[in-house]
C-alpha cells in the first residue's frame, strides 16, 4: 500500500471487493476504486530493469 497523492492510495495484492469491504468496515470514506493493469511495455520494463546488455567502461 502506498499513498501516491493527496487523495490517492495504491493497494496491491487484494481484489477490489476486499478493499471496498475493508474501507467500509473501517469507516473510511472513498469515492472510487480503479484497477490498473500494466501495459506490455510496463511489464517488460519491470521484468528487465536489472538486466544490462551494454555498459560504459570507466576508462
N, C-alpha and C positions, 0 to 999 in steps of 0.2 A: 504494500500500500504506500502511496506517495502523494503528497499534496503537490499538484503541478500548477496551481494557480490559486488566486484568491478564493474562487468559488468552484474549484475543480479538484477532484480526488480520483486517482487512478488505482484500481484494485486488480490484482492478478490472482488467478488460481481459484476463483469462486464463480459459479454461474450467477447470472443477473438476478434470477428469482431469489437466490440465497442472500445476495447483497441487499435486495429490497426488503426481505424479511428481517434481516439484522438491523437495518436502518430504522424500519418501522418499530420493531420491538424496543430499540434504544431511544425512541422518541426523537430521532434526528430527521429534520425536515429535508426533503430532496424534491427536485422537480423533474429530473430526467436521468435515465440510465441509458448508456450507449455502449455497444460492444464494438471493439476495434479489432480488426483482423489485419495482420501485416500484409503488405503487398509482397509480391515475389521478390522485388528488389530489396525491400527491407529485410526479408527473411534471409536472402543470400548474404547481404552485408553483415548481418548478425552472426551467421554461421562462419564467415570467412574473416572476421575482423582481426583475428590473431595470426593469420597466415600472411607471410611476407614472401613475395616472389622475387622482388628486386630490392636491394638496399644500397645506400651510398657508403663507400669506404671512408675511413677517417684520414686518408692520405691527401 
